[in-house]
Amino acid sequence: MDAFTAGLLQRIRTTESDLTKARETGDDFLADVEQGELDDLRRLAAEHGVEISAASV
């Protein structure tokens, strides 16, 4: 796995975790921000052929 792919998958994992925490604490604004970031990261992964299911492991 190259550095780009590894970094992207790590950012996805981190953002998923941050999104979960924001939802659990009821921080709707932060949840919206994290969801937007996650959507952007998933789009970037798709554009570069990165399999994102590996990020959720």
PDB file of N, CA, C and O in Angstrom:
ATOM      1  N   MET A   1       0.857  -1.173   0.000  1.00  0.00           N
ATOM      2  CA  MET A   1       0.000   0.000   0.000  1.00  0.00           C
ATOM      3  C   MET A   1       0.901   1.233   0.000  1.00  0.00           C
ATOM      4  O   MET A   1       1.853   1.322   0.775  1.00  0.00           O
ATOM      5  N   ASP A   2       0.589   2.172  -0.873  1.00  0.00           N
ATOM      6  CA  ASP A   2       1.413   3.377  -0.936  1.00  0.00           C
ATOM      7  C   ASP A   2       1.012   4.373   0.155  1.00  0.00           C
ATOM      8  O   ASP A   2      -0.006   4.204   0.825  1.00  0.00           O
ATOM      9  N   ALA A   3       1.816   5.392   0.316  1.00  0.00           N
ATOM     10  CA  ALA A   3       1.609   6.362   1.386  1.00  0.00           C
ATOM     11  C   ALA A   3       0.292   7.124   1.211  1.00  0.00           C
ATOM     12  O   ALA A   3      -0.392   7.413   2.193  1.00  0.00           O
ATOM     13  N   PHE A   4      -0.060   7.446  -0.028  1.00  0.00           N
ATOM     14  CA  PHE A   4      -1.318   8.154  -0.285  1.00  0.00           C
ATOM     15  C   PHE A   4      -2.505   7.325   0.202  1.00  0.00           C
ATOM     16  O   PHE A   4      -3.371   7.826   0.919  1.00  0.00           O
ATOM     17  N   THR A   5      -2.534   6.058  -0.196  1.00  0.00           N
ATOM     18  CA  THR A   5      -3.638   5.171   0.176  1.00  0.00           C
ATOM     19  C   THR A   5      -3.695   4.984   1.688  1.00  0.00           C
ATOM     20  O   THR A   5      -4.764   5.074   2.291  1.00  0.00           O
ATOM     21  N   ALA A   6      -2.550   4.726   2.290  1.00  0.00           N
ATOM     22  CA  ALA A   6      -2.506   4.531   3.738  1.00  0.00           C
ATOM     23  C   ALA A   6      -2.976   5.782   4.473  1.00  0.00           C
ATOM     24  O   ALA A   6      -3.743   5.688   5.431  1.00  0.00           O
ATOM     25  N   GLY A   7      -2.526   6.933   4.036  1.00  0.00           N
ATOM     26  CA  GLY A   7      -2.925   8.185   4.670  1.00  0.00           C
ATOM     27  C   GLY A   7      -4.410   8.461   4.508  1.00  0.00           C
ATOM     28  O   GLY A   7      -5.070   8.912   5.445  1.00  0.00           O
ATOM     29  N   LEU A   8      -4.931   8.191   3.325  1.00  0.00           N
ATOM     30  CA  LEU A   8      -6.350   8.407   3.068  1.00  0.00           C
ATOM     31  C   LEU A   8      -7.208   7.481   3.926  1.00  0.00           C
ATOM     32  O   LEU A   8      -8.203   7.913   4.508  1.00  0.00           O
ATOM     33  N   LEU A   9      -6.825   6.222   4.003  1.00  0.00           N
ATOM     34  CA  LEU A   9      -7.578   5.271   4.830  1.00  0.00           C
ATOM     35  C   LEU A   9      -7.519   5.650   6.306  1.00  0.00           C
ATOM     36  O   LEU A   9      -8.505   5.488   7.026  1.00  0.00           O
ATOM     37  N   GLN A  10      -6.381   6.149   6.760  1.00  0.00           N
ATOM     38  CA  GLN A  10      -6.260   6.590   8.152  1.00  0.00           C
ATOM     39  C   GLN A  10      -7.159   7.789   8.407  1.00  0.00           C
ATOM     40  O   GLN A  10      -7.824   7.858   9.441  1.00  0.00           O
ATOM     41  N   ARG A  11      -7.187   8.732   7.475  1.00  0.00           N
ATOM     42  CA  ARG A  11      -8.057   9.907   7.631  1.00  0.00           C
ATOM     43  C   ARG A  11      -9.521   9.496   7.659  1.00  0.00           C
ATOM     44  O   ARG A  11     -10.310  10.075   8.407  1.00  0.00           O
ATOM     45  N   ILE A  12      -9.895   8.504   6.853  1.00  0.00           N
ATOM     46  CA  ILE A  12     -11.273   8.023   6.855  1.00  0.00           C
ATOM     47  C   ILE A  12     -11.602   7.398   8.203  1.00  0.00           C
ATOM     48  O   ILE A  12     -12.651   7.689   8.778  1.00  0.00           O
ATOM     49  N   ARG A  13     -10.720   6.541   8.717  1.00  0.00           N
ATOM     50  CA  ARG A  13     -10.953   5.918  10.027  1.00  0.00           C
ATOM     51  C   ARG A  13     -11.101   6.969  11.115  1.00  0.00           C
ATOM     52  O   ARG A  13     -12.010   6.889  11.941  1.00  0.00           O
ATOM     53  N   THR A  14     -10.218   7.945  11.118  1.00  0.00           N
ATOM     54  CA  THR A  14     -10.251   8.999  12.134  1.00  0.00           C
ATOM     55  C   THR A  14     -11.541   9.808  12.036  1.00  0.00           C
ATOM     56  O   THR A  14     -12.168  10.115  13.050  1.00  0.00           O
ATOM     57  N   THR A  15     -11.926  10.145  10.825  1.00  0.00           N
ATOM     58  CA  THR A  15     -13.140  10.935  10.622  1.00  0.00           C
ATOM     59  C   THR A  15     -14.376  10.146  11.013  1.00  0.00           C
ATOM     60  O   THR A  15     -15.306  10.703  11.597  1.00  0.00           O
ATOM     61  N   GLU A  16     -14.401   8.854  10.700  1.00  0.00           N
ATOM     62  CA  GLU A  16     -15.529   8.010  11.120  1.00  0.00           C
ATOM     63  C   GLU A  16     -15.636   7.986  12.644  1.00  0.00           C
ATOM     64  O   GLU A  16     -16.734   8.073  13.196  1.00  0.00           O
ATOM     65  N   SER A  17     -14.509   7.870  13.311  1.00  0.00           N
ATOM     66  CA  SER A  17     -14.488   7.866  14.773  1.00  0.00           C
ATOM     67  C   SER A  17     -14.960   9.201  15.333  1.00  0.00           C
ATOM     68  O   SER A  17     -15.760   9.242  16.268  1.00  0.00           O
ATOM     69  N   ASP A  18     -14.466  10.284  14.764  1.00  0.00           N
ATOM     70  CA  ASP A  18     -14.866  11.613  15.211  1.00  0.00           C
ATOM     71  C   ASP A  18     -16.356  11.851  14.974  1.00  0.00           C
ATOM     72  O   ASP A  18     -17.023  12.482  15.794  1.00  0.00           O
ATOM     73  N   LEU A  19     -16.875  11.348  13.862  1.00  0.00           N
ATOM     74  CA  LEU A  19     -18.300  11.477  13.562  1.00  0.00           C
ATOM     75  C   LEU A  19     -19.137  10.723  14.591  1.00  0.00           C
ATOM     76  O   LEU A  19     -20.151  11.230  15.071  1.00  0.00           O
ATOM     77  N   THR A  20     -18.711   9.527  14.920  1.00  0.00           N
ATOM     78  CA  THR A  20     -19.420   8.733  15.928  1.00  0.00           C
ATOM     79  C   THR A  20     -19.437   9.459  17.267  1.00  0.00           C
ATOM     80  O   THR A  20     -20.475   9.526  17.926  1.00  0.00           O
ATOM     81  N   LYS A  21     -18.296  10.001  17.669  1.00  0.00           N
ATOM     82  CA  LYS A  21     -18.216  10.729  18.942  1.00  0.00           C
ATOM     83  C   LYS A  21     -19.128  11.951  18.933  1.00  0.00           C
ATOM     84  O   LYS A  21     -19.813  12.224  19.918  1.00  0.00           O
ATOM     85  N   ALA A  22     -19.139  12.681  17.829  1.00  0.00           N
ATOM     86  CA  ALA A  22     -19.987  13.871  17.732  1.00  0.00           C
ATOM     87  C   ALA A  22     -21.459  13.499  17.845  1.00  0.00           C
ATOM     88  O   ALA A  22     -22.230  14.190  18.512  1.00  0.00           O
ATOM     89  N   ARG A  23     -21.845  12.416  17.199  1.00  0.00           N
ATOM     90  CA  ARG A  23     -23.242  11.967  17.277  1.00  0.00           C
ATOM     91  C   ARG A  23     -23.590  11.518  18.688  1.00  0.00           C
ATOM     92  O   ARG A  23     -24.672  11.816  19.193  1.00  0.00           O
ATOM     93  N   GLU A  24     -22.667  10.799  19.324  1.00  0.00           N
ATOM     94  CA  GLU A  24     -22.916  10.294  20.688  1.00  0.00           C
ATOM     95  C   GLU A  24     -23.066  11.422  21.698  1.00  0.00           C
ATOM     96  O   GLU A  24     -23.827  11.300  22.658  1.00  0.00           O
ATOM     97  N   THR A  25     -22.349  12.511  21.487  1.00  0.00           N
ATOM     98  CA  THR A  25     -22.418  13.635  22.425  1.00  0.00           C
ATOM     99  C   THR A  25     -23.498  14.636  22.050  1.00  0.00           C
ATOM    100  O   THR A  25     -23.718  15.613  22.766  1.00  0.00           O
ATOM    101  N   GLY A  26     -24.177  14.399  20.929  1.00  0.00           N
ATOM    102  CA  GLY A  26     -25.257  15.287  20.514  1.00  0.00           C
ATOM    103  C   GLY A  26     -24.800  16.589  19.895  1.00  0.00           C
ATOM    104  O   GLY A  26     -25.569  17.548  19.830  1.00  0.00           O
ATOM    105  N   ASP A  27     -23.555  16.638  19.438  1.00  0.00           N
ATOM    106  CA  ASP A  27     -23.013  17.844  18.806  1.00  0.00           C
ATOM    107  C   ASP A  27     -23.379  17.818  17.322  1.00  0.00           C
ATOM    108  O   ASP A  27     -22.615  17.328  16.490  1.00  0.00           O
ATOM    109  N   ASP A  28     -24.553  18.350  17.005  1.00  0.00           N
ATOM    110  CA  ASP A  28     -25.065  18.290  15.639  1.00  0.00           C
ATOM    111  C   ASP A  28     -24.188  19.052  14.648  1.00  0.00           C
ATOM    112  O   ASP A  28     -23.984  18.598  13.522  1.00  0.00           O
ATOM    113  N   PHE A  29     -23.670  20.206  15.062  1.00  0.00           N
ATOM    114  CA  PHE A  29     -22.816  20.981  14.165  1.00  0.00           C
ATOM    115  C   PHE A  29     -21.558  20.201  13.816  1.00  0.00           C
ATOM    116  O   PHE A  29     -21.203  20.080  12.644  1.00  0.00           O
ATOM    117  N   LEU A  30     -20.887  19.676  14.825  1.00  0.00           N
ATOM    118  CA  LEU A  30     -19.669  18.909  14.582  1.00  0.00           C
ATOM    119  C   LEU A  30     -19.969  17.658  13.758  1.00  0.00           C
ATOM    120  O   LEU A  30     -19.177  17.280  12.895  1.00  0.00           O
ATOM    121  N   ALA A  31     -21.097  17.022  14.018  1.00  0.00           N
ATOM    122  CA  ALA A  31     -21.480  15.845  13.237  1.00  0.00           C
ATOM    123  C   ALA A  31     -21.643  16.214  11.767  1.00  0.00           C
ATOM    124  O   ALA A  31     -21.222  15.459  10.891  1.00  0.00           O
ATOM    125  N   ASP A  32     -22.248  17.366  11.487  1.00  0.00           N
ATOM    126  CA  ASP A  32     -22.398  17.815  10.097  1.00  0.00           C
ATOM    127  C   ASP A  32     -21.043  18.074   9.447  1.00  0.00           C
ATOM    128  O   ASP A  32     -20.820  17.724   8.288  1.00  0.00           O
ATOM    129  N   VAL A  33     -20.143  18.694  10.208  1.00  0.00           N
ATOM    130  CA  VAL A  33     -18.795  18.971   9.694  1.00  0.00           C
ATOM    131  C   VAL A  33     -18.067  17.664   9.387  1.00  0.00           C
ATOM    132  O   VAL A  33     -17.479  17.508   8.317  1.00  0.00           O
ATOM    133  N   GLU A  34     -18.112  16.736  10.326  1.00  0.00           N
ATOM    134  CA  GLU A  34     -17.429  15.450  10.143  1.00  0.00           C
ATOM    135  C   GLU A  34     -18.048  14.662   8.986  1.00  0.00           C
ATOM    136  O   GLU A  34     -17.328  14.018   8.223  1.00  0.00           O
ATOM    137  N   GLN A  35     -19.380  14.708   8.851  1.00  0.00           N
ATOM    138  CA  GLN A  35     -20.029  14.005   7.753  1.00  0.00           C
ATOM    139  C   GLN A  35     -19.590  14.587   6.412  1.00  0.00           C
ATOM    140  O   GLN A  35     -19.350  13.844   5.461  1.00  0.00           O
ATOM    141  N   GLY A  36     -19.484  15.903   6.333  1.00  0.00           N
ATOM    142  CA  GLY A  36     -19.004  16.543   5.106  1.00  0.00           C
ATOM    143  C   GLY A  36     -17.586  16.126   4.772  1.00  0.00           C
ATOM    144  O   GLY A  36     -17.265  15.850   3.616  1.00  0.00           O
ATOM    145  N   GLU A  37     -16.737  16.080   5.794  1.00  0.00           N
ATOM    146  CA  GLU A  37     -15.351  15.646   5.604  1.00  0.00           C
ATOM    147  C   GLU A  37     -15.302  14.189   5.130  1.00  0.00           C
ATOM    148  O   GLU A  37     -14.536  13.843   4.231  1.00  0.00           O
ATOM    149  N   LEU A  38     -16.124  13.352   5.745  1.00  0.00           N
ATOM    150  CA  LEU A  38     -16.159  11.942   5.363  1.00  0.00           C
ATOM    151  C   LEU A  38     -16.638  11.777   3.929  1.00  0.00           C
ATOM    152  O   LEU A  38     -16.092  10.969   3.179  1.00  0.00           O
ATOM    153  N   ASP A  39     -17.650  12.536   3.548  1.00  0.00           N
ATOM    154  CA  ASP A  39     -18.137  12.491   2.159  1.00  0.00           C
ATOM    155  C   ASP A  39     -17.031  12.881   1.183  1.00  0.00           C
ATOM    156  O   ASP A  39     -16.860  12.243   0.144  1.00  0.00           O
ATOM    157  N   ASP A  40     -16.277  13.933   1.519  1.00  0.00           N
ATOM    158  CA  ASP A  40     -15.171  14.372   0.661  1.00  0.00           C
ATOM    159  C   ASP A  40     -14.086  13.301   0.567  1.00  0.00           C
ATOM    160  O   ASP A  40     -13.564  13.037  -0.516  1.00  0.00           O
ATOM    161  N   LEU A  41     -13.747  12.688   1.692  1.00  0.00           N
ATOM    162  CA  LEU A  41     -12.716  11.650   1.691  1.00  0.00           C
ATOM    163  C   LEU A  41     -13.155  10.436   0.889  1.00  0.00           C
ATOM    164  O   LEU A  41     -12.352   9.848   0.164  1.00  0.00           O
ATOM    165  N   ARG A  42     -14.414  10.056   1.012  1.00  0.00           N
ATOM    166  CA  ARG A  42     -14.925   8.922   0.232  1.00  0.00           C
ATOM    167  C   ARG A  42     -14.914   9.228  -1.262  1.00  0.00           C
ATOM    168  O   ARG A  42     -14.592   8.364  -2.079  1.00  0.00           O
ATOM    169  N   ARG A  43     -15.269  10.468  -1.613  1.00  0.00           N
ATOM    170  CA  ARG A  43     -15.234  10.867  -3.014  1.00  0.00           C
ATOM    171  C   ARG A  43     -13.789  10.819  -3.540  1.00  0.00           C
ATOM    172  O   ARG A  43     -13.540  10.342  -4.647  1.00  0.00           O
ATOM    173  N   LEU A  44     -12.859  11.311  -2.743  1.00  0.00           N
ATOM    174  CA  LEU A  44     -11.444  11.284  -3.129  1.00  0.00           C
ATOM    175  C   LEU A  44     -10.966   9.847  -3.312  1.00  0.00           C
ATOM    176  O   LEU A  44     -10.255   9.539  -4.269  1.00  0.00           O
ATOM    177  N   ALA A  45     -11.358   8.976  -2.397  1.00  0.00           N
ATOM    178  CA  ALA A  45     -10.978   7.568  -2.507  1.00  0.00           C
ATOM    179  C   ALA A  45     -11.531   6.961  -3.795  1.00  0.00           C
ATOM    180  O   ALA A  45     -10.817   6.251  -4.503  1.00  0.00           O
ATOM    181  N   ALA A  46     -12.782   7.233  -4.096  1.00  0.00           N
ATOM    182  CA  ALA A  46     -13.395   6.692  -5.313  1.00  0.00           C
ATOM    183  C   ALA A  46     -12.690   7.204  -6.563  1.00  0.00           C
ATOM    184  O   ALA A  46     -12.474   6.447  -7.510  1.00  0.00           O
ATOM    185  N   GLU A  47     -12.335   8.470  -6.571  1.00  0.00           N
ATOM    186  CA  GLU A  47     -11.642   9.064  -7.723  1.00  0.00           C
ATOM    187  C   GLU A  47     -10.287   8.414  -7.968  1.00  0.00           C
ATOM    188  O   GLU A  47      -9.799   8.396  -9.098  1.00  0.00           O
ATOM    189  N   HIS A  48      -9.677   7.877  -6.909  1.00  0.00           N
ATOM    190  CA  HIS A  48      -8.342   7.290  -7.026  1.00  0.00           C
ATOM    191  C   HIS A  48      -8.354   5.765  -6.918  1.00  0.00           C
ATOM    192  O   HIS A  48      -7.303   5.137  -6.795  1.00  0.00           O
ATOM    193  N   GLY A  49      -9.533   5.187  -6.965  1.00  0.00           N
ATOM    194  CA  GLY A  49      -9.641   3.730  -6.952  1.00  0.00           C
ATOM    195  C   GLY A  49      -9.241   3.082  -5.644  1.00  0.00           C
ATOM    196  O   GLY A  49      -8.809   1.929  -5.631  1.00  0.00           O
ATOM    197  N   VAL A  50      -9.379   3.805  -4.542  1.00  0.00           N
ATOM    198  CA  VAL A  50      -9.025   3.263  -3.231  1.00  0.00           C
ATOM    199  C   VAL A  50     -10.249   2.570  -2.644  1.00  0.00           C
ATOM    200  O   VAL A  50     -11.315   3.177  -2.534  1.00  0.00           O
ATOM    201  N   GLU A  51     -10.101   1.314  -2.272  1.00  0.00           N
ATOM    202  CA  GLU A  51     -11.172   0.529  -1.655  1.00  0.00           C
ATOM    203  C   GLU A  51     -11.340   1.016  -0.217  1.00  0.00           C
ATOM    204  O   GLU A  51     -10.438   0.843   0.602  1.00  0.00           O
ATOM    205  N   ILE A  52     -12.477   1.618   0.094  1.00  0.00           N
ATOM    206  CA  ILE A  52     -12.634   2.221   1.423  1.00  0.00           C
ATOM    207  C   ILE A  52     -13.186   1.250   2.466  1.00  0.00           C
ATOM    208  O   ILE A  52     -13.158   1.567   3.655  1.00  0.00           O
ATOM    209  N   SER A  53     -13.672   0.110   2.075  1.00  0.00           N
ATOM    210  CA  SER A  53     -14.163  -0.827   3.086  1.00  0.00           C
ATOM    211  C   SER A  53     -13.032  -1.233   4.022  1.00  0.00           C
ATOM    212  O   SER A  53     -13.283  -1.604   5.169  1.00  0.00           O
ATOM    213  N   ALA A  54     -11.802  -1.168   3.550  1.00  0.00           N
ATOM    214  CA  ALA A  54     -10.651  -1.507   4.382  1.00  0.00           C
ATOM    215  C   ALA A  54     -10.447  -0.487   5.498  1.00  0.00           C
ATOM    216  O   ALA A  54      -9.815  -0.791   6.509  1.00  0.00           O
ATOM    217  N   ALA A  55     -10.982   0.725   5.318  1.00  0.00           N
ATOM    218  CA  ALA A  55     -10.800   1.763   6.321  1.00  0.00           C
ATOM    219  C   ALA A  55     -11.607   1.502   7.571  1.00  0.00           C
ATOM    220  O   ALA A  55     -11.258   1.977   8.652  1.00  0.00           O
ATOM    221  N   SER A  56     -12.673   0.758   7.434  1.00  0.00           N
ATOM    222  CA  SER A  56     -13.566   0.531   8.571  1.00  0.00           C
ATOM    223  C   SER A  56     -13.210  -0.706   9.378  1.00  0.00           C
ATOM    224  O   SER A  56     -13.962  -1.101  10.269  1.00  0.00           O
ATOM    225  N   VAL A  57     -12.089  -1.312   9.082  1.00  0.00           N
ATOM    226  CA  VAL A  57     -11.684  -2.528   9.775  1.00  0.00           C
ATOM    227  C   VAL A  57     -11.169  -2.226  11.150  1.00  0.00           C
ATOM    228  O   VAL A  57     -10.781  -3.140  11.879  1.00  0.00           O
TER     229      VAL A  57
END
